[in-house]
Amino acid sequence: MEARADWYARKVAKMPADGIVLAKEAFRLVEQLQAYEAEEVGSDLVHAYGTNLQFEDDEFDLVKVRAARGSKRAFELRDAYFHVPEPATPGSDAPGSDGPGAGAERKDDGWG
């Protein structure tokens, strides 16, 4: 259980802080709406905030990387950056998932 909690914490820690706050508020807004009431206003609001996200130097900005490296390479770098190997299943000798990009971290030459 502790290994799984640590795994989720490491995955969330790689997300941009602004994005986490925006997603939380967007979900809260959706929960408060009745049927489709204010749907258009909500989507405009979330879009406006989403297009103004601020990224720290150690956070992955797909739009900037895509402009610098092209779509295919940007998506490969995104997958590598956000990959966090899963912990081994309790009672099993199998190691955690080491899929594509396992353990990849930001390198000065890797993004821009």
N, C-alpha and C positions, 0 to 999 in steps of 0.2 A: 504494500500500500504506500509506504513512504517513497519507494523508488518511482512509482507512478506519479505521485504528487510532485516530486522533484522534476520528473520529465515534463509535466505540464507547465511547471514554473519556468523551466528553461525555454520552452516553446514560446510562452507568452512574453518572456523577457526580450525576445528578438523582434517583437512587433513595435512599430513606432508608437510612442506614448500618445500623440495626438489622435492616431487612428483608434486606439483603444477607447479613449474618452468619447470620440465621435460615435463609435459603434454602440457603446453603452447607452448613450443618450438617444440614438436612433431606435434601439430596441425598446427603450422606455416610452418613447413617443408612440411607437406602433402599438404597444400594449395599452396605452391610454385611449387610442382612437376607437370609436364605435363604427363597425363595418367599414365603409369607405369615407367616412366623414373626415375632411381635411387631408385627404390623401395627397392631393396636388401640392398643397402648402408644405406638407411634411417632406415630400421628395425634393422640392426646390430648396428647402432649408438644409437637408442633408447633403445635397449636391454642392451647395454654396460652401458649406464647411469642409466638405471632402476635397474640393479643388484648392483649398488653401491650407492643406496640411503642411506642417513644418517638420523637417527631418533633421535630426542631430547627425553629426559626422559619422557615428557608428551605426546608423540605421540605414536599411536598404531602401533606396528610392528607385522603384522600377521605371518610372517615367524618364528620369535622368540617365539611368543605365541604358535603357532602350534607345535613347537618342544618341548616346555615345558608342554603343556596341552593336546595335541592331536587335531585332526582336528575338531571333533564335538564341543568341548568346545571352541576352538579358534574362530570358526565361530559364536558361540553364543556371545562371548565376543566382537567380531568385530561389530556385529549387534547392541549390546547394546551401545558400545562406540560411534558409528556414528549416532545413532538415535537422532534426534532433533524433538520434537513434533511440528506438524504444527500449525500455529496460527488459531484461530477460523475464520470461514468464515464471512465476514462483513454482518450484518443484520440477523445473526443467533444466537441462544442461545447455539448452540452446542459447547462444548469445543474442543480444539485442539486434534489432534490424540495422543493417549497415547499408542501406540502399544508396542510390546515386547521391553523391555529394556528402556522404557521411563525414561529420566532423569538420566540414568546410567553414572557415571563418573569413571575415573580410581581410583582404590583403590590399596594400596600397595600389598594386598593379591590377587588381581584379575587377574593379567596377568602372572606373572612368577613364 
